[in-house]
Amino acid sequence: MESAYALVHLANGTTSIRSLAEGETFHPVIGPVAEAEALYVRQLGLAGRMAVCTDPEWVLWDVGLGSAANVTTALRHLAGIPGRLRLVSFDHTLEPLRFAREHAAELGYPLGFEGPMGALIEDHRCTFTHGALAVTWQAEVADFPERLRSPGPLPAPHAIFYDAYSPARNPAMWTLPLFRGLFARLDPLRPCALATYSRATLLRTTLLRAGFWVGAGEATGEKEETTLAANDPSLVARPLGAAWLGRALRSTSAEPLEDPVYRQAPLSEASREALRAHRQFQAA
Ligand SMILES: C[S@@+](CC[C@H](N)C(=O)[O-])C[C@H]1O[C@@H](n2cnc3c(N)ncnc32)[C@H](O)[C@@H]1O
């Protein structure tokens, strides 16, 4: 059977994966490892937060597992931290993971993780040690919005990689009901930060309306700015302020998606009121 994925050689000499069905390349500009390092590992301060955490395990949600570039890069950076890491990866297909495992040598980042990746494909769960880390890795193979709505328990995360396809192509992964459901899965007593590659106004208004504190995220080499959100303001270094709110109120593409259908619209009256009343914009 022909694969639905293909290897792509990027201009900077790295190799990534392209979904032929979706017409989207994973990590298209700076490559998988550099993007994972800048956007998720460094920006979320994973190593520093994990090293001082006194919880029995550190829980990391990996939304859009894909080919596991984000997860394997994080594991390499966290190898020196003695502790327990629970990785909860979400995707409705394990085919990109299978493809990446089969092309481990060309891609590079799966090398050394072929065993856990194989076990995840077979059993949707595995445990292994990586340096000083004791890792439990589970795959939630389901439509992510549906999985959030289902009653099955999920451990509350300390950090979230949010790496779906773009809102225009993958609107079901960017709706307000989805992010409300995600926020409801957080433990209010467990600070959690979420990073994602988009800086779109529509994404940021959605996160704010779902209950997050939202800030500008670091540049990644591909994007001048990304987005960092959290349930605890101390995790958001550069919170969006009055100037951003002013621009959002004037934007023609700011209203959160209620349904999984992409469309662009200015903020509704209800959204305007909710944003103006958000705790983030109340400070002096
Ligand atoms: C950009 S790729 C992720 C790349 C990945 N993080 C990596 O490191 O290789 C987006 C992923 O989101 C998944 N996805 C898209 N819509 C989804 C949905 N409704 N439910 C679950 N996963 C979804 C796709 O199958 C795809 O693997």
The ligand as an ORCA input file, in Angstrom:
! r2SCAN-3c Opt
* xyz 0 1
  C       1.496     19.150     12.216
  S       1.098     17.483     12.541
  C       1.926     17.189     14.070
  C       3.419     16.994     13.961
  C       3.975     16.367     15.208
  N       3.788     17.132     16.409
  C       5.402     15.907     15.079
  O       6.197     16.189     16.002
  O       5.725     15.273     14.090
  C      -0.591     17.557     13.075
  C      -1.115     16.259     13.638
  O      -2.442     16.527     14.154
  C      -3.231     15.373     13.952
  N      -4.665     15.741     13.976
  C      -5.314     16.556     13.117
  N      -6.626     16.624     13.422
  C      -6.815     15.824     14.511
  C      -7.961     15.477     15.295
  N      -9.177     15.951     15.003
  N      -7.797     14.639     16.340
  C      -6.563     14.140     16.641
  N      -5.431     14.437     15.929
  C      -5.552     15.270     14.877
  C      -2.773     14.880     12.584
  O      -3.086     13.499     12.393
  C      -1.256     15.164     12.595
  O      -0.505     14.044     12.961
*
